[in-house]
Amino acid sequence: MEAGPTGGGQRDGQGPRRRREIVAAVQRLLGEWGSSERLTMRAVAKEVGISAPSIYLHFQDKTELVWAALEDRYGELAAQMAAAALDCGDEDPRGGVRARARAYCRFALGSPGHYRLMFEAHQPAADPSRIGAHPARRISAGLRDGLNSCAEHGFGLSLPVEQAAQTLWAGLHGMLSLHHSLYRDESSEGLVLQLSDGLVDSLVARGPNVPFRAASGSETEASRRIRALRNAPEPDSPQL
């Protein structure tokens, strides 16, 4: 990890404008390369047209640089999730969690390149003490807010809020990563959203003051579609 002197963002006489130029340059390079592995302070400086040491007047190291470049994307996703939940109203907190999860999925399906940079491409390693400052904190905070609202309205949760939020996020991400790797078919959006609903159903009871009971043995549209995909004939199999 590259590191250097910090502080004094105005010392090169440019201040906020220079910082924005640096962030824009990193965004361009990340978009072109698809990861942060090739990103160096020297490469960024060349893109901006300044000396590498001057970047350290604005950013502590490569980690902070990449996080700043992706901040807008995480903010955009968090805003879409919050807006989706708001449409459900305060009296439907469970629907709000479903809406947040669906908004997360739609963002990933609609902007796969951005999603890969945010959640699938390797980002610079960071000391554990800094991870709480990662801009992805907005996503987990939104899920926790939704689940906390469910608990406050009497909806039972199958896990403590912190664990439930992380489990939901991990489940959504795993599902979307599989989609990006295996399917890449817009027609599968319906199934992705059904699976998203199922993740929420596995964590939040179906009504206030209703004992949590995970569904078992019942058929769903998602289960039927998965079975159809699983049972599809292999390319070389004879067609009966």
HELIX and SHEET records of a PDB file:
HELIX    1   1 PRO A   16  TRP A   33  1                                  18    
HELIX    2   2 MET A   41  VAL A   48  1                                   8    
HELIX    3   3 ALA A   52  ILE A   55  1                                   4    
HELIX    4   4 LYS A   62  CYS A   88  1                                  27    
HELIX    5   5 PRO A   93  GLY A  110  1                                  18    
HELIX    6   6 PRO A  112  TYR A  115  1                                   4    
HELIX    7   7 ARG A  116  GLU A  120  3                                   5    
HELIX    8   8 PRO A  128  ALA A  133  5                                   6    
HELIX    9   9 ARG A  137  GLU A  152  1                                  16    
HELIX   10  10 VAL A  161  LEU A  178  1                                  18    
HELIX   11  11 HIS A  179  TYR A  183  3                                   5    
HELIX   12  12 GLU A  186  SER A  188  5                                   3    
HELIX   13  13 GLU A  189  ASP A  201  1                                  13    
HELIX   14  14 GLU A  221  ARG A  230  1                                  10    
SHEET    1   A 2 PHE A 155  LEU A 157  0                                        
SHEET    2   A 2 VAL A 204  PRO A 208 -1                                        
END                                                                             
